[in-house]
Amino acid sequence: MQPVELYPIQNSLILRARGVELLVLSHHVAELKTRKDTKEFADYFLKRAMVNRSARKLFEAWLRKDTTLWRRIYHSVMHDFEENKEETTEATAETAKA
């Protein structure tokens, strides 16, 4: 079991562990998608997407416990939201046909 779970929902990213959730807002996710360099991605994530100090400290504690977290977040932002976008586009097209 991985201690931090990731949920891409409505162009936002929810990080959940032990009943605590952190929300990365959709405009931050959109900005993160433009950051292809992992260093820039991590820098933006920590300094901008984690809006307050409490969120940053909690996230840093999760990083110490889950060594795969950065890789999973990067993969989720770069790939999962494209899949959700395609599903939304298909659903909109089907609704328009009806």
C-alpha positions, 0 to 999 in steps of 0.5 A, a space after each residue: 500500500 502506498 501511503 499517499 494516494 493521488 486522485 485527478 478530479 475535474 482538472 485538480 489533483 487531490 493527494 490523500 493520506 491517513 484522512 488528510 487531503 491536499 488539493 492542487 487547484 486546476 490552474 496550478 495543474 495547468 501550469 505544471 503541465 507546461 513544466 517539462 523539466 522535473 526541477 522546474 516542476 518540483 520548484 513550482 509545485 512546492 513554491 506555488 501549488 502548495 499555497 500555504 506553509 502548512 500544506 508545504 510542511 505536510 507534503 514534505 513529510 509525505 515526501 520523506 515517507 514515500 520515495 515514489 511520490 514525486 514520480 507519481 505526481 509528475 506522471 499523474 499531472 502529465 498523463 492522467 489529465 490528458 485521459 480525463 480530457 479525452 473522456 470529457 471531449 468524447 462525452 461532450 461530443 456524444 451529448 451534442 449528437 443526441 
